[in-house]
Amino acid sequence: MKMAEAVLNVNGMDCASCVAHVERAMRGVGGVQNCQVNLARGRAVVAFDAGATSAEAIARAVTEAGYPSTAEQASVNAGEAEEDRVQQQIRHARAWLNRAVVGLVLWFPVEMTHWVLYLTGHHHAEHGWMNWLALATSTIAIVYLGAGFYRGAWAAARRGTTSMDTLIAMGGSVAYVYSLVAFVGYLWGWW
């Protein structure tokens, strides 16, 4: 048995459940002896029998499990590889920060207008245009902000599992549909 060790860059992990899925995918490859997955760093260290498998085969199994993975090349400096991971995480975090800012821009003016009208005694006058404005901004939010969660939930469902994206997508969908039913009920005079 010729033991080898490889470092894999693993993308798409969001929670401890994702770590368990990645570990299960790696252990499912014949020849894998041990593996350690680091969620925060987006990497895994795997010890395996080089005569039975390869780092590329293990990375492929992890990718097929829904977590895009590549084996770090031995020729790449460990510091450079870590810097690449950090930069990728920064880009990912920046994209989510941009989505959060859009969400605040969509929500805060509508919420503030609602409270100003309510506190000044004009809350009945807001029902018409205010409800339509809330419908428009919430629809943009669920489509634009929710898209990342829906993609993640769909990818997990195709793998026959769930993730944090599944939970967030379900919660957002339930809140949106409940609000839509309440809005339609108001328009039709049901309540």
N, C-alpha and C positions, 0 to 999 in steps of 0.2 A: 504494500500500500504506500503510495507516494502522496504524502499530505501537502496541501497547498492552502494558501489563504488569499482571499480577494476582498477588495472593497467595492461595493456597489453603490452607485448614486440612485436613490429611489425617489421618485416624484409622486405627488398625489396623496401622501399620507396626511390625515387630519386629526387622527385620534388613536387611542390605544387599540381600538378594534382594527384599525388599518395595520398597525404594527403586528397584531396577531395574524392577520391575513397574509402579510408579507412573509412572516416566519413560517407559516404553514406552507406557503408556496415553495419556499427554499427547502424546507425539510422534505417536501414531496419529491425532490430530485434525488435520484439514486446517487449515493456517494457523499452526500452532505453529512458532515459529522456534527457541526455546531454552527450556530448563527446568532448574531446579536444585532438588533435593529435599533437605531437611534432616531426617534421621531423628530426631535428638534433639529438635528443636523441633516435629516433626509438621506441617511446613509446606512448601510449594513455591512458588517464584517462577517464573512462566511469562511469556515474551514471545511475543506472537502478533499476527497480522494481524487487526485489529478488523473488517475488511471480510469476512473469511472465517469467523470463529468468535467466540465470546464466552467470558468467564471461566466463565459458568454451564455452557456446553456442555463445556468442558474438565473442570470439576468433575464433571459427570455421567459423563463417560467414565472418570474415575478411580474414581468410586463404582461404576460397572458392572464395573470390574476387581476390585472387592472391597475397596476402601479408601474408606469413607464420606468424602466431601469436600464442602466448601462454599467458595465464593469469599468472601473478606473484603470487606465493604462499604466503599467509599471514604469513607463518612461516619463510619466507626468509627475512633477514635483508635488509632494503632499501639500505643501503650502499653496501652490497654484490651484490645486484641486479644491482645497478648502475655500480659497478666495472666490473661485467660480461658483461654488455652492452658496456662499454668502451673497454674492451679487444676484444670483437667481432668486434667492429668498427675498432680497430687497425689492427686486422688480415685482415679484408676486405680491408682497405686502403693499407696495405703492399702488398697484392696480386695485386692490381691495380698499385702500384708503380713498382713492378717487371715487369708487362706487359709493363709499360711505358719505363722502361729501355731496355727491349727487342726491343721495337719499335724504340728507339733511336739508338740502336746498328745496327738494320737493315737499318735504313734510313741514318744516318750521313755519314758513309763511302761512300755510293753510291753518295750522294749529294756532298760531298767534292771531290770525284774523278771527278765527272762531271764538277765542277767549275775549278779544277786544269787543266783538259784537255782543257776546253773552254778558260781559260785565257792564256794558253801557246800556243794557236793556233792549238791544236790537236782535236778540237771538232768534226771534221768529222770522225776521226779514231775511235771514241767511239761508233758510232751507232750500230755496230754489237754486240759485247760482252757486252757493257754497257746496252743496252736495254734488253738483256736477263737477266743480273744481276738484273736490276730493276724489271723485271717481277717476278723473283724468290723471291726476298725479299718482294715485295709488296704482293705476294700471301701468303707467310708465315704470313705476318702482318695481312692481312684481315681474315685469318683463325684463327690464334692464338689470336690476339688482339681483333678481331671483335666478337669472339665466345660469350663473355659475353654480348655484346650488342645485338647480334642476339637472344640469349636465352631470354633476357628481352623483346625484341620486340615481339617475338613469344608468350611469356606468356601474354603480353598485348593484342595481337591480339585475342588470345583464349578467353579473357575476353570481347572482343568487344570494346577495347579502345586503346589508345596510351600512350606512355611515352617518356621520354628523350631517352631511349634506341632505340625507334622506329626512332626518328629523326637522331640519330647518325648512326644507321644501314643503313638507307636510304642514308644519305650523303656519308658514306664510300662506299656503294655499287655503287652509281652513279659514284663516282670518279674512282673506280677500273674498272668498265665496260667501262667508257669513255676512260681511259688509255689503256685498252685492245683493244678497237676498233681502237684507234690511232696506236697501235703497229702492229696489224694485217694489217691495211691499209698501214703502212710503209713497212712491209714485202712483201706485194703483189704489191707494187709500185703504189698504188693509190694516194699517196701524198708524 
